[in-house]
Amino acid sequence: VSSLPVVVGFGISQPEQARAIGCIADGVVVGSALVKIVAENANHAELLRIVGDFVRRIKQTMKDI
């Protein structure tokens, strides 16, 4: 138990996972998921859109909590 914010970031790669953890933690980290998306789309002309879409999905899911 702590007065400090608790953020969880292990294994979160989908909006549903972020939502489930967001119900019990103060925040989520999706760093590895972002790195994977960038690696898989590094040469894709729409890389920024792809990353942005992922972040928007996570954000929207978290807003619904």
C-alpha positions as CSV (number, residue, x, y, z in Angstrom):
1,V,0.0,0.0,0.0
2,S,1.4,3.3,-1.1
3,S,0.4,6.9,-1.7
4,L,2.6,6.8,-4.8
5,P,1.0,6.0,-8.2
6,V,1.3,2.4,-9.3
7,V,1.9,1.7,-13.0
8,V,2.0,-1.8,-14.6
9,G,3.8,-2.6,-17.7
10,F,4.5,-6.2,-18.1
11,G,2.8,-8.1,-20.9
12,I,0.3,-5.3,-21.9
13,S,-0.1,-5.3,-25.6
14,Q,-3.8,-5.1,-26.2
15,P,-6.5,-2.5,-25.3
16,E,-8.4,-5.2,-23.3
17,Q,-5.4,-5.9,-21.2
18,A,-4.8,-2.2,-20.6
19,R,-8.4,-1.8,-19.5
20,A,-8.2,-4.8,-17.1
21,I,-5.0,-3.5,-15.5
22,G,-6.2,0.1,-15.5
23,C,-9.0,-0.9,-13.2
24,I,-6.6,-1.7,-10.5
25,A,-3.5,0.4,-11.3
26,D,-3.0,4.1,-11.8
27,G,-1.6,3.6,-15.3
28,V,-0.2,1.2,-17.9
29,V,3.0,1.0,-19.9
30,V,2.9,-0.4,-23.5
31,G,6.5,0.2,-24.4
32,S,7.4,-3.3,-25.7
33,A,4.2,-3.3,-27.7
34,L,5.1,0.0,-29.4
35,V,8.7,-1.3,-30.1
36,K,7.2,-4.4,-31.7
37,I,4.8,-2.4,-33.9
38,V,7.7,-0.2,-35.1
39,A,9.9,-3.2,-35.8
40,E,7.2,-4.9,-37.8
41,N,6.4,-1.7,-39.8
42,A,9.7,0.0,-40.0
43,N,9.6,0.3,-43.7
44,H,5.9,1.0,-44.0
45,A,5.0,4.5,-45.3
46,E,2.1,4.6,-42.8
47,L,4.2,3.9,-39.7
48,L,3.2,7.0,-37.8
49,R,-0.5,6.3,-38.5
50,I,-0.2,2.7,-37.4
51,V,1.5,3.7,-34.1
52,G,-1.0,6.5,-33.7
53,D,-4.0,4.1,-34.2
54,F,-2.6,1.8,-31.6
55,V,-2.1,4.5,-29.0
56,R,-5.6,5.9,-29.7
57,R,-7.1,2.5,-29.1
58,I,-5.3,2.1,-25.8
59,K,-6.2,5.7,-24.8
60,Q,-9.9,5.3,-25.7
61,T,-10.1,2.0,-23.7
62,M,-8.5,3.7,-20.7
63,K,-10.9,6.7,-20.9
64,D,-13.9,4.2,-20.5
65,I,-12.7,3.1,-17.1
